[in-house]
Amino acid sequence: MKSCECGCGEYTAGGKFRPGHDQKLRSRLEAKTGDLLGMRNLVESAFAYSQGQMSESDFLSHVRSVFAQQHTPR
């Protein structure tokens, strides 16, 4: 048996997640980045950095801004 990748500590029937736990993980990631758009921004900037389209300092600055926006009252 494999541990569920969502981090719940439960076991799967052979897949990566228990039923519905992929959505639990997605919700937790969205909460950490503010929302789905924050998560998208992080992924897009990580991709740009990995492709050499963004400098390390620009990437780190962007990451910090995504998380700073998450803590800003809306």
C-alpha positions as CSV (number, residue, x, y, z in Angstrom):
1,M,0.0,0.0,0.0
2,K,1.1,3.5,-0.8
3,S,0.7,6.6,1.4
4,C,-1.6,9.2,0.0
5,E,0.3,12.1,-1.6
6,C,-2.0,14.7,0.0
7,G,-0.1,14.2,3.3
8,C,-3.1,12.9,5.3
9,G,-1.1,9.8,6.4
10,E,-3.8,7.4,5.0
11,Y,-3.1,4.7,2.5
12,T,-4.3,4.4,-1.1
13,A,-5.6,1.4,-2.9
14,G,-2.6,1.7,-5.3
15,G,-2.9,5.2,-6.8
16,K,-1.3,8.4,-5.6
17,F,-4.3,9.7,-3.7
18,R,-7.3,8.4,-1.8
19,P,-10.6,9.4,-3.5
20,G,-11.0,13.2,-3.3
21,H,-7.7,13.8,-1.6
22,D,-6.2,15.3,-4.8
23,Q,-8.7,18.1,-4.3
24,K,-7.8,18.4,-0.7
25,L,-4.2,19.0,-1.7
26,R,-5.2,21.5,-4.4
27,S,-7.3,23.4,-1.8
28,R,-4.3,23.6,0.6
29,L,-2.0,24.8,-2.1
30,E,-4.5,27.4,-3.2
31,A,-4.8,28.6,0.3
32,K,-1.1,29.0,0.7
33,T,-0.8,31.0,-2.6
34,G,-4.0,33.0,-2.0
35,D,-6.1,31.3,-4.7
36,L,-5.8,29.4,-8.0
37,L,-4.5,32.4,-9.8
38,G,-1.6,32.7,-7.3
39,M,-0.8,29.1,-7.8
40,R,-0.8,29.6,-11.6
41,N,1.5,32.6,-11.2
42,L,4.0,30.6,-9.2
43,V,4.0,27.7,-11.7
44,E,4.3,30.1,-14.7
45,S,7.2,32.0,-13.1
46,A,8.9,28.7,-12.1
47,F,8.6,27.5,-15.7
48,A,10.0,30.8,-17.1
49,Y,12.9,30.6,-14.7
50,S,13.6,26.9,-15.7
51,Q,13.6,28.0,-19.3
52,G,16.1,30.8,-18.7
53,Q,13.4,33.4,-19.4
54,M,13.6,34.9,-15.9
55,S,16.6,35.7,-13.7
56,E,17.0,34.1,-10.3
57,S,16.5,37.5,-8.6
58,D,13.4,38.2,-10.6
59,F,12.0,34.8,-9.9
60,L,12.6,35.1,-6.1
61,S,11.1,38.6,-6.1
62,H,8.0,37.2,-7.9
63,V,7.7,34.3,-5.4
64,R,7.9,36.7,-2.5
65,S,5.2,39.0,-4.1
66,V,2.8,36.1,-4.6
67,F,3.1,35.1,-0.9
68,A,3.0,38.8,0.2
69,Q,-0.3,39.3,-1.7
70,Q,-1.7,36.2,0.0
71,H,-1.3,37.9,3.4
72,T,-2.8,41.2,2.2
73,P,-6.4,41.8,3.3
74,R,-8.8,41.8,0.3
